[in-house]
Amino acid sequence: MAEKSSFTVHAVPYASDNYAYLLRNETANKTALFDCGDAEPILNFLSKKSWELNYIFATHFHGDHTAGITELIDKYPQAQTIKPAQENRLKDYTTELDDLESISFGDQKIQAIRVPAHTQHCTSYYIKPFLFVGDSLFSAGCGRLFEGDGKDLLRIMDRYAEFPENTQIFFGHEYTLNNVKFAKTIESNNPDLNEYHQNLTKPQEILRTTPTTIEFEKKINPFLRIDQPEIIQKIDLGGNMQRYERITVLRDLKNRF
């Protein structure tokens, strides 16, 4: 759980490795949900807390992030449903947000950040210092390019890197250990990455690595580190590739890992 003032974020695991997130504003008595592929864990959590659900955000259209939303709307018909602008594969949402548009959440605003790469209309949502990224960014990794290309991926990684260092990143899947294993094949001499791997492989009942931070990901995530000499030497030995070409090769290598 991450906390700032009257705001708290609660990760709700579901399926084999998914996360949904509930953002609570205790002062305003408001609750927002980010993604939901399975309504039951969310309903159980809300029932235990005696909270209403006021907002439902979808980061992208994939069913493992949206399949539970219809059931939640049936339970909480007053909830405002928010989707990425132009994402016509999501039906019956009350609101769509384009890049940098926002809606009020108590005395602050939740802002849409368009990050097309994983899908054409992927959108993250930002309320300082929390960033809900769906499948666009993971700890030590990023989402597959189903509808984007390397140029898109480079743009969104550069955009994420501009967020404040203390930004807390809430991602959609527990892929971290596999991502770290791959990252070590690309940048084996990175001490922060090696220490992270050691911590992840310590005996523990359940591995939960959300949230991460922009500061930490800049230290260990190869997709945010494509200009590092060791990574360039690994994937662009001649030093002739443009940045988008390097990140394209990097994503292709991850696809085959």
NORLINQUI-V260176 format. One record per residue. N is the residue number from 1. PHI is phi in radians with two decimals (* if undefined). PSI is psi in whole degrees, -180 to 180 (* if undefined). Layout:
BEGIN
N/PHI/PSI
N/PHI/PSI
END
This chain:
BEGIN
1/*/131
2/-1.87/148
3/-2.46/140
4/-2.63/118
5/0.95/-126
6/-1.56/6
7/-1.77/134
8/-2.32/150
9/-2.06/132
10/-2.11/118
11/-1.39/133
12/-2.11/104
13/-1.24/150
14/-2.72/166
15/0.95/-152
16/-1.45/-30
17/-2.67/10
18/-1.42/156
19/-2.21/136
20/-1.91/161
21/-2.33/136
22/-1.91/124
23/-1.79/122
24/-1.95/128
25/-1.90/98
26/-1.16/-36
27/-1.10/-44
28/-1.53/-6
29/0.98/48
30/-2.20/147
31/-2.32/132
32/-2.08/143
33/-2.01/139
34/-2.05/108
35/1.21/149
36/-2.91/108
37/-1.61/-11
38/-2.59/117
39/-1.26/-31
40/-1.00/-48
41/-1.08/-34
42/-1.21/-46
43/-1.06/-41
44/-1.11/-43
45/-1.12/-47
46/-1.10/-39
47/-1.11/-44
48/-1.10/-34
49/-1.53/-12
50/1.03/42
51/-1.81/147
52/-1.49/161
53/-1.90/121
54/-1.85/-28
55/-2.44/142
56/-2.27/118
57/-1.89/138
58/-1.98/129
59/-1.43/-30
60/-2.87/176
61/-1.49/-10
62/-1.00/140
63/-1.08/-30
64/-1.24/-5
65/-2.00/-9
66/-2.30/-12
67/-1.10/-24
68/-1.56/-4
69/-1.22/-37
70/-1.03/-44
71/-1.13/-36
72/-1.19/-37
73/-1.13/-38
74/-1.06/-38
75/-1.36/-36
76/-2.20/72
77/-1.12/-19
78/-1.41/-10
79/-1.15/138
80/-1.45/126
81/-1.81/131
82/-2.18/131
83/-2.28/166
84/-1.11/141
85/-1.00/139
86/1.26/5
87/-1.47/85
88/-1.36/-6
89/-1.38/-9
90/-1.83/122
91/-1.85/156
92/1.11/32
93/-1.59/145
94/-1.37/-24
95/-2.50/144
96/-2.22/143
97/-2.04/130
98/-1.63/178
99/-0.97/128
100/1.24/2
101/-1.32/158
102/-2.60/165
103/-2.28/154
104/-1.31/143
105/-2.41/94
106/1.14/-131
107/-1.62/10
108/-2.16/180
109/-2.18/146
110/-1.77/121
111/-1.88/138
112/-1.47/136
113/-2.17/106
114/-1.29/128
115/-2.36/63
116/-1.18/122
117/-3.00/-63
118/-0.99/-50
119/-2.31/169
120/-1.11/-32
121/-2.07/21
122/-0.89/137
123/-2.42/133
124/-1.71/164
125/-2.26/133
126/-2.18/127
127/-2.41/110
128/-0.87/127
129/-1.78/28
130/-1.83/135
131/-2.26/118
132/-1.78/113
133/-1.93/-3
134/1.03/-125
135/-1.87/15
136/-1.33/-36
137/-2.42/139
138/-2.22/167
139/-1.17/123
140/1.18/15
141/-2.84/-168
142/-2.65/171
143/-1.34/155
144/-1.08/154
145/-1.64/81
146/-1.31/-36
147/-2.28/5
148/-2.13/-179
149/-2.29/-173
150/-1.09/-34
151/-1.13/-41
152/-1.08/-45
153/-1.08/-42
154/-1.07/-44
155/-1.04/-43
156/-1.32/-32
157/-1.16/-41
158/-1.11/-35
159/-1.21/-44
160/-1.03/-39
161/-1.12/-18
162/-1.45/-11
163/-1.21/156
164/-0.95/146
165/-1.01/-33
166/-1.50/6
167/-1.05/129
168/-1.62/127
169/-1.81/122
170/-1.92/110
171/-1.85/169
172/-1.58/-13
173/-2.51/150
174/-1.52/79
175/-1.87/8
176/-1.10/-45
177/-1.08/-45
178/-1.09/-41
179/-1.06/-42
180/-1.16/-40
181/-1.05/-42
182/-1.15/-48
183/-0.97/-35
184/-1.19/-24
185/-1.30/-17
186/-1.74/-35
187/-2.43/69
188/-1.22/-18
189/-1.69/12
190/-1.40/111
191/-1.14/-35
192/-1.15/-40
193/-1.16/-43
194/-1.15/-38
195/-1.16/-41
196/-1.04/-45
197/-1.08/-42
198/-1.07/-42
199/-1.16/-38
200/-1.22/-27
201/-1.66/3
202/-1.18/148
203/-0.99/129
204/-2.74/150
205/-1.17/-51
206/-2.40/134
207/-1.53/116
208/-2.25/113
209/-1.95/4
210/-1.57/140
211/-1.54/164
212/-1.92/-173
213/-2.30/159
214/-1.04/-44
215/-1.00/-47
216/-1.22/-41
217/-1.11/-32
218/-1.11/-22
219/-1.52/-27
220/-2.26/-14
221/-1.58/114
222/-1.07/-27
223/-1.31/-14
224/-1.80/6
225/-2.27/29
226/-1.22/-10
227/-1.69/3
228/-1.28/138
229/-0.96/-42
230/-1.14/-38
231/-1.22/-42
232/-1.05/-44
233/-1.11/-33
234/-1.29/-40
235/-1.97/-8
236/-2.57/66
237/-1.01/-35
238/-1.40/-11
239/1.18/29
240/-1.82/-7
241/-1.41/149
242/-1.35/165
243/-1.04/-42
244/-1.18/-30
245/-1.22/-39
246/-1.11/-44
247/-1.23/-28
248/-1.14/-46
249/-1.07/-42
250/-1.06/-45
251/-1.17/-38
252/-1.12/-40
253/-1.10/-41
254/-1.13/-38
255/-1.04/-31
256/-1.68/-2
257/-1.27/*
END
